[in-house]
Amino acid sequence: MNNQNDMAPDYGVTMNFDRAEQQGFSTGDILWAVGVWSVILTLSPVIVFYMLMVA
């Protein structure tokens, strides 16, 4: 137990740098963004109408 590494806890942390080397957006990223914006733009008139009727 004289070694410093023997005393250090092992949390199973692994570094994955594969994602950092990619440039640009993948197709999944674009589809996710389009989906989120479609939900926001679809629900915004409903929320505005609700706020006008309740307020």
C-alpha positions in Angstrom: 0.0 0.0 0.0 3.0 2.3 -0.4 2.0 3.1 -4.0 -0.1 6.3 -4.3 -2.3 4.7 -7.0 -3.3 1.8 -4.7 -5.0 4.3 -2.3 -6.9 6.2 -5.0 -10.5 5.2 -5.5 -11.5 3.7 -8.9 -14.8 5.2 -10.1 -14.5 3.6 -13.6 -14.2 6.9 -15.3 -13.1 6.6 -18.9 -12.3 9.5 -21.2 -13.9 9.3 -24.7 -12.5 11.7 -27.2 -14.1 10.2 -30.3 -16.9 12.8 -30.2 -14.5 15.7 -29.8 -12.8 14.8 -33.1 -16.0 15.0 -35.1 -16.7 18.2 -37.1 -20.2 19.5 -37.8 -23.6 18.1 -36.9 -24.8 14.5 -37.5 -28.1 13.6 -39.0 -29.4 12.7 -35.6 -28.5 16.2 -34.2 -30.3 17.9 -37.1 -33.4 15.7 -36.7 -33.5 16.4 -32.9 -33.2 20.1 -33.4 -36.0 20.1 -36.1 -38.2 18.1 -33.7 -37.7 20.4 -30.8 -38.3 23.5 -32.9 -41.4 22.0 -34.5 -42.9 21.3 -31.0 -42.0 24.9 -29.9 -43.5 26.5 -32.9 -46.6 24.3 -32.9 -47.4 24.9 -29.2 -46.6 28.6 -29.0 -49.9 29.8 -30.6 -51.7 27.5 -28.1 -49.9 29.0 -25.2 -50.4 32.6 -26.3 -54.2 31.9 -26.9 -54.4 30.3 -23.4 -52.6 33.2 -21.8 -54.9 35.7 -23.5 -58.0 33.8 -22.4 -57.0 33.3 -18.8 -55.3 36.7 -18.1 
